Amino acid sequence: MSTFVKNFHTQFLIDIYFSDPNRVLKLPENTYLFKQDQFNDRLFLVKEGKLRGFGINPDGSEVEFFTATPYMFVGVNSFFSTSKTMTNVVALEDSSVAHIGYKDAVYLAGGNASLSEQFLPVIVSELTIRQTRMMEIGAEKEKTLNKLIQSEKLASLGQMAAGIAHELNNAIAVLEKNTGWLGEQVAKIIESHTPDMLEYFRKGMTEGRSLSNNEIRLREKQYRKVFKLTEYAAEMLAQTSLDESDLAKLGNRIEESAALIGTFWEAGATIKDMLVAAQHATYVVKSVKELGVQRSRRDQKIEVNETLKEALTLLQSDLRKINVDLHFSTLPAIIANAGELIQVWSNLIKNACESLVQGKTIDPLLEVATYMENRKIIVRIRDNGPGIPEEIKHKIFQPNVTTKKEGLSFGLGLGLPIVQRILDGYGAKIVFESEPGNTTFTISIPTGDTHG
């Protein structure tokens, strides 16, 4: 260890003991002054350069103890305790050190204090520094151990999930395959019995539910005004992906056809939802399974806006009583795994929905926006709910963090750790701000073909 007590007494000792040019050692860069577990019979003072003190752990790793610069003492503990050195001390650059031994002791005028008594302030300072450093090392080791324990927990979770993933994936595969088959069979039946409705069924099955609640309400008002429709007919048609030009082709049959068109479109959209849900369920199982895995396969060009739309589709039931505002900008495609991104958006949006509903928010609002900034894709998800409790803000990305405040559950669970792991794999960042009436998660994703 090293110490530097900057006071008159210490300067006096330096002048008395370390001014003899005959007791100066030159240490070229990378030269050891002494090594761990050696006996040391000298006290050193750095005159020039810089020395590094470090220890070697049983596993061969190094632990940093100190850096000594001019007018700092080295070897205090081993010299005065006559014990073996606890550190390796090496020159980081060309250096020089002055040194003394017990035989160099000088009895100062007016007393006969021993060398250790004369250097008592230096020894006390050294012990203080050593204790402080040991506490720092202990804290560092505890932090490292906690990280290791956490990694092992995540790895164990992945192993346990693997035990059920096979069965779940088999069941999901059956659902996905049979849903696709069912869609084709329904299409054939429609084509045989009501062929003029096949177009609407196909549109629903192909395009799915892509409109927000606000957009549906606006379309409903517009259709009632333009086509003079009843409220029911306008409501049925507004939820479809049909625009005014499509409806204009129906002529005076719009009112009478609205219910049928809406029903067939709804059937197609429902099958679309089932297919998307089956695919997403596969990714969910995989995400939990791979909590302890560093990286998943990413080899396709993905449109971020499309993954957001799929996540919103999956959460239609959660969003029925929530106003949804979407503001999507044109974004470049990125090399990614669509399922991973859907998992990220689903977790964040579902948390927002739970907060809004359980918080009984008046006029609940979810805003989802995308835009480009500094060559990064920015996704912003905001809600006007009660916010994240202050006491858990610092740990919401840790596994198994749940909370209840005034009976409200914010559903953090395993979702946000999965979000964090996935985004880390893309070099993406996630930050949030939260207060009553405004919780915003902002994700920035680097663009370019660097994540394949």
C-alpha positions in Angstrom: 0.0 0.0 0.0 1.0 3.6 -0.2 0.2 6.8 1.7 0.8 10.5 1.6 0.3 12.5 4.8 0.8 16.1 3.7 1.9 18.0 6.8 4.9 19.6 8.4 5.9 16.5 10.4 5.9 14.3 7.4 7.9 16.8 5.3 10.4 16.9 8.2 10.8 13.1 8.1 11.2 13.2 4.3 14.0 15.8 4.7 15.7 13.7 7.4 15.4 10.2 5.9 15.0 10.5 2.1 17.4 13.1 1.0 20.5 10.9 0.6 21.2 10.4 -3.1 23.0 7.2 -2.3 19.7 5.6 -1.2 17.8 6.1 -4.4 16.8 3.3 -6.7 16.1 3.7 -10.4 13.1 1.6 -11.7 12.7 1.3 -15.4 9.2 0.8 -16.7 7.7 -2.6 -15.8 10.4 -3.2 -13.2 9.1 -4.7 -9.9 10.0 -3.0 -6.6 8.8 -6.1 -4.8 6.4 -9.0 -5.3 3.6 -10.4 -3.3 4.5 -12.7 -0.3 8.1 -11.5 0.0 9.8 -10.1 3.1 10.4 -6.4 2.8 13.0 -4.6 5.0 12.8 -1.1 3.5 10.4 1.8 3.5 10.2 3.6 0.1 9.3 7.1 -0.9 8.4 7.7 -4.6 10.7 10.5 -5.9 9.7 10.3 -9.6 7.3 8.4 -11.9 4.4 6.2 -11.0 4.1 2.8 -9.3 1.2 0.4 -9.3 0.3 -1.9 -6.4 -1.9 -5.0 -7.1 -2.7 -8.4 -5.7 -3.3 -11.8 -7.3 -6.5 -13.7 -6.4 -6.5 -17.5 -6.1 -8.1 -17.7 -9.5 -5.3 -15.7 -11.1 -7.2 -12.5 -11.5 -5.7 -9.2 -10.4 -7.1 -6.8 -7.9 -6.0 -3.1 -8.0 -4.8 -1.7 -4.6 -3.1 1.6 -5.4 -1.2 3.9 -7.7 1.7 5.7 -6.0 3.0 9.1 -7.3 5.8 11.4 -6.1 5.9 12.0 -2.3 3.9 8.9 -1.5 5.2 6.1 0.7 5.3 2.5 -0.4 5.8 -0.6 1.8 4.6 0.9 5.0 2.7 -2.1 6.3 5.2 -4.8 5.4 8.2 -2.7 6.7 6.8 -1.8 10.1 5.0 -5.1 10.7 7.9 -7.2 9.5 5.3 -9.4 7.7 5.3 -10.5 4.1 4.2 -8.1 1.4 0.5 -8.3 0.4 1.0 -6.6 -3.0 3.0 -6.6 -6.2 4.5 -3.2 -6.8 5.7 -2.4 -10.4 6.8 0.8 -12.2 4.2 2.0 -14.6 6.8 4.3 -16.1 10.5 5.1 -15.5 10.6 5.9 -11.8 12.9 6.4 -8.9 12.3 5.7 -5.2 14.3 6.7 -2.1 14.5 4.1 0.7 15.6 3.5 4.3 16.0 0.5 6.6 15.9 0.1 10.4 19.7 0.7 10.6 19.1 4.2 9.1 17.1 5.3 12.1 18.0 8.8 13.4 17.4 9.7 17.0 15.9 13.2 16.8 17.1 16.0 19.0 15.2 16.0 22.3 14.2 12.4 22.4 14.9 8.8 21.5 11.8 7.8 19.7 12.1 4.7 17.6 11.7 4.7 13.8 8.1 3.3 14.0 7.2 6.0 16.6 8.6 8.7 14.4 6.5 7.5 11.5 3.4 6.9 13.5 1.3 9.5 11.6 2.3 7.7 8.4 1.4 4.3 9.8 -2.0 5.5 11.0 -2.7 7.1 7.6 -1.7 3.8 5.9 -4.0 1.8 8.1 -6.9 4.2 7.3 -6.2 4.0 3.6 -5.9 0.2 3.8 -9.2 -0.2 5.7 -11.0 2.1 3.2 -9.6 0.1 0.3 -10.6 -3.2 1.9 -14.1 -1.9 2.3 -14.1 -0.8 -1.4 -12.8 -4.2 -2.5 -15.4 -5.9 -0.3 -18.2 -3.9 -1.9 -16.8 -4.6 -5.4 -16.8 -8.3 -4.7 -20.3 -8.2 -3.3 -21.5 -6.4 -6.4 -19.7 -8.9 -8.6 -21.2 -11.8 -6.6 -24.7 -10.4 -6.9 -24.2 -10.1 -10.6 -23.0 -13.7 -10.8 -26.0 -14.9 -8.7 -28.4 -13.0 -10.9 -26.8 -14.5 -14.0 -27.1 -18.0 -12.5 -30.8 -17.3 -11.6 -31.5 -16.2 -15.2 -29.6 -19.3 -16.6 -31.6 -21.5 -14.3 -34.8 -19.9 -15.4 -33.9 -20.5 -19.0 -33.2 -24.2 -18.2 -36.5 -24.6 -16.4 -38.4 -22.9 -19.2 -36.7 -25.3 -21.6 -38.5 -28.1 -19.9 -41.9 -26.9 -20.8 -41.1 -25.0 -24.0 -41.1 -28.1 -26.1 -44.7 -29.1 -25.1 -45.9 -25.5 -25.5 -44.3 -25.1 -28.9 -45.9 -28.3 -30.1 -49.4 -27.0 -29.0 -48.8 -23.6 -30.5 -47.6 -25.2 -33.8 -50.9 -27.2 -33.9 -52.9 -24.0 -33.3 -51.0 -22.0 -36.0 -51.3 -24.8 -38.6 -54.9 -25.5 -38.0 -55.8 -21.8 -37.9 -54.2 -21.4 -41.3 -56.1 -24.4 -42.6 -59.4 -23.1 -41.1 -58.9 -19.8 -42.9 -58.6 -21.4 -46.2 -61.6 -23.7 -45.6 -63.8 -20.7 -44.6 -62.6 -18.9 -47.7 -63.7 -21.8 -49.9 -67.1 -22.0 -48.2 -67.7 -18.3 -48.7 -66.6 -18.5 -52.3 -69.2 -21.3 -52.9 -72.1 -19.6 -51.1 -71.6 -15.8 -50.9 -68.7 -15.1 -53.4 -69.3 -11.4 -53.3 -68.3 -11.4 -49.6 -65.0 -13.2 -50.2 -63.2 -9.9 -51.0 -64.0 -8.6 -47.5 -63.1 -11.8 -45.7 -59.7 -11.8 -47.6 -59.1 -8.2 -46.7 -59.7 -8.9 -43.0 -57.5 -11.9 -43.0 -54.7 -10.2 -44.9 -54.7 -6.7 -43.4 -56.1 -7.4 -39.9 -57.0 -4.7 -37.4 -54.6 -1.8 -38.0 -56.8 1.2 -37.0 -56.7 2.9 -33.6 -59.9 3.5 -31.6 -59.7 7.2 -32.5 -59.4 6.4 -36.2 -62.4 4.1 -36.1 -64.5 6.8 -34.4 -63.5 9.4 -37.0 -64.2 7.0 -39.9 -67.6 6.2 -38.3 -68.6 9.9 -38.2 -67.3 10.4 -41.8 -69.2 7.4 -43.2 -72.5 8.5 -41.5 -72.0 12.0 -43.1 -70.9 11.0 -46.6 -73.1 7.9 -47.1 -76.0 8.9 -44.8 -75.7 5.6 -42.9 -77.3 4.6 -39.6 -75.0 4.5 -36.6 -74.9 0.7 -36.6 -74.0 0.4 -40.3 -71.3 3.1 -40.0 -69.9 1.4 -36.9 -69.7 -2.0 -38.7 -67.9 -0.5 -41.7 -65.6 1.9 -39.8 -63.7 -1.0 -38.2 -62.8 -2.5 -41.6 -59.9 -1.5 -43.7 -62.3 -0.4 -46.5 -61.9 3.2 -47.6 -64.6 5.5 -49.1 -63.7 4.5 -52.7 -64.4 0.8 -51.8 -67.7 1.7 -50.2 -68.7 4.0 -53.0 -68.7 0.9 -55.4 -71.6 -0.5 -53.4 -73.9 2.3 -54.4 -77.3 2.3 -52.7 -76.5 -1.2 -51.2 -74.2 0.1 -48.5 -76.7 0.2 -45.7 -78.1 -3.2 -46.3 -74.7 -4.7 -46.9 -72.9 -3.1 -44.0 -73.7 -5.8 -41.4 -72.7 -8.6 -43.8 -69.5 -6.9 -44.9 -68.5 -6.1 -41.3 -69.2 -9.7 -40.2 -67.1 -11.3 -43.0 -64.3 -8.8 -42.6 -64.4 -9.4 -38.8 -64.1 -13.2 -39.4 -61.1 -12.7 -41.6 -59.5 -10.3 -39.1 -60.1 -12.8 -36.3 -58.3 -15.5 -38.1 -55.5 -13.1 -38.7 -55.4 -12.3 -35.0 -55.2 -16.0 -34.2 -52.3 -16.5 -36.5 -50.4 -13.5 -35.2 -51.1 -14.6 -31.6 -49.9 -18.1 -32.3 -46.7 -16.8 -33.8 -46.2 -14.4 -30.9 -46.8 -17.1 -28.4 -43.9 -18.9 -29.9 -41.7 -15.9 -29.4 -42.9 -15.4 -25.8 -41.9 -18.9 -24.9 -38.6 -18.5 -26.6 -38.0 -15.2 -24.9 -38.5 -16.6 -21.4 -36.5 -19.7 -22.3 -33.6 -17.6 -23.5 -33.4 -15.2 -20.5 -29.9 -16.7 -19.8 -28.9 -16.7 -23.5 -26.8 -13.9 -24.9 -28.3 -13.5 -28.3 -31.1 -14.7 -30.6 -31.0 -15.1 -34.4 -31.5 -11.9 -36.3 -31.3 -12.3 -40.0 -34.3 -10.5 -41.7 -35.0 -6.9 -42.6 -37.8 -5.8 -40.3 -40.1 -2.7 -40.4 -40.3 -1.4 -36.8 -43.7 0.2 -37.5 -45.1 -3.2 -38.6 -43.9 -4.9 -35.4 -45.7 -2.2 -33.4 -48.9 -2.7 -35.3 -48.7 -6.5 -34.6 -48.2 -5.8 -30.9 -51.2 -3.5 -30.9 -53.2 -6.2 -32.6 -52.3 -8.8 -30.0 -53.4 -6.4 -27.3 -56.8 -5.4 -28.8 -58.7 -6.7 -25.8 -56.6 -4.6 -23.4 -57.0 -1.5 -25.6 -60.8 -1.6 -26.0 -61.4 1.0 -23.3 -58.3 3.1 -24.0 -57.9 5.9 -26.5 -55.0 5.1 -28.7 -53.1 7.7 -30.7 -50.5 6.5 -33.3 -47.9 8.7 -34.9 -45.8 6.6 -37.2 -43.0 8.2 -39.3 -41.3 6.6 -42.3 -38.5 4.5 -40.9 -35.7 2.5 -42.5 -35.8 -1.3 -42.2 -33.3 -2.9 -39.8 -31.8 -6.3 -39.5 -33.7 -7.8 -36.5 -35.9 -10.6 -35.2 -39.6 -9.5 -35.5 -40.7 -11.6 -32.6 -38.2 -10.0 -30.3 -39.4 -6.5 -31.2 -43.0 -7.5 -30.8 -42.2 -8.9 -27.4 -40.6 -5.5 -26.4 -43.6 -3.4 -27.6 -46.1 -5.9 -26.1 -44.6 -5.7 -22.7 -44.4 -1.9 -22.6 -47.9 -1.4 -24.0 -49.5 -4.0 -21.7 -47.8 -2.4 -18.7 -49.3 0.9 -19.8 -52.7 -0.6 -20.2 -52.7 -2.2 -16.8 -51.6 1.0 -15.2 -54.4 3.0 -16.9 -57.2 0.5 -16.2 -56.2 -0.4 -12.6 -55.5 3.3 -11.9 -59.1 4.1 -13.1 -57.6 6.9 -15.2 -60.2 9.3 -16.5 -60.0 9.5 -20.4 -57.2 6.9 -20.5 -54.7 7.6 -23.3 -51.9 5.6 -24.9 -49.7 7.3 -27.4 -47.3 5.4 -29.6 -44.9 7.4 -31.8 -41.9 6.7 -34.0 -39.4 9.0 -35.7 -35.8 9.3 -36.7 -33.2 11.2 -34.6 -29.4 11.2 -35.0 -29.5 8.1 -37.3 -31.5 6.2 -34.7 -35.0 4.9 -34.7 -36.9 6.4 -31.8 -40.0 4.6 -30.4 -41.9 6.5 -27.7 -44.7 4.9 -25.7 -46.6 7.2 -23.3 -49.6 6.9 -21.1 -51.4 9.3 -18.8 -51.9 6.8 -15.9 -50.9 7.1 -12.3 -47.2 6.5 -12.9 -44.5 4.2 -11.6 -44.1 4.3 -7.8 -41.0 6.3 -6.8 -39.6 3.6 -4.6 -39.2 1.1 -7.4 -38.1 3.4 -10.3 -34.5 2.4 -9.8 -35.1 -1.3 -10.1 -38.0 -1.8 -12.6 -35.6 -3.7 -15.0 -34.7 -6.3 -12.3 -36.4 -9.7 -12.5 -39.4 -10.4 -10.2 -40.0 -6.7 -9.3 -43.6 -6.3 -8.5 -45.4 -3.7 -6.5 -48.8 -2.7 -5.2 -49.7 0.8 -4.3 -53.1 1.6 -3.0 -54.2 -1.8 -4.4 -52.8 -1.2 -7.8 -50.5 -3.8 -9.4 -48.2 -2.4 -12.1 -47.4 -5.8 -13.6 -43.6 -5.4 -13.9 -42.8 -9.0 -13.2 -40.4 -10.6 -15.8 -41.6 -8.4 -18.7 -39.1 -5.5 -18.3 -36.0 -7.6 -17.7 -36.9 -9.4 -21.0 -37.3 -5.9 -22.7 -33.9 -4.9 -21.3 -32.1 -8.1 -22.5 -33.5 -7.9 -26.0 -32.7 -4.2 -26.4 -29.2 -4.7 -25.1 -28.7 -7.2 -27.9 -29.4 -4.5 -30.5 -27.2 -1.9 -28.9 -30.4 0.0 -28.2 -31.2 2.1 -25.2 -34.3 2.5 -23.1 -35.0 5.3 -20.7 -38.2 6.4 -19.0 -39.7 9.3 -17.0 -42.7 8.8 -14.9 -45.0 11.0 -12.7 -48.7 11.0 -12.2 -50.4 11.7 -15.5 -47.3 11.0 -17.7 -45.2 7.9 -18.0 -43.0 7.7 -21.1 -40.7 5.0 -22.2 -38.3 6.1 -25.0 -36.3 3.5 -27.0 -33.5 4.4 -29.4 -32.4 1.7 -31.9 -29.3 2.2 -34.0 -30.0 1.8 -37.7 -27.8 -0.1 -40.2 -27.0 -3.7 -41.0 -25.1 -4.3 -37.8 -27.3 -6.6 -35.9 -27.6 -9.6 -38.1 
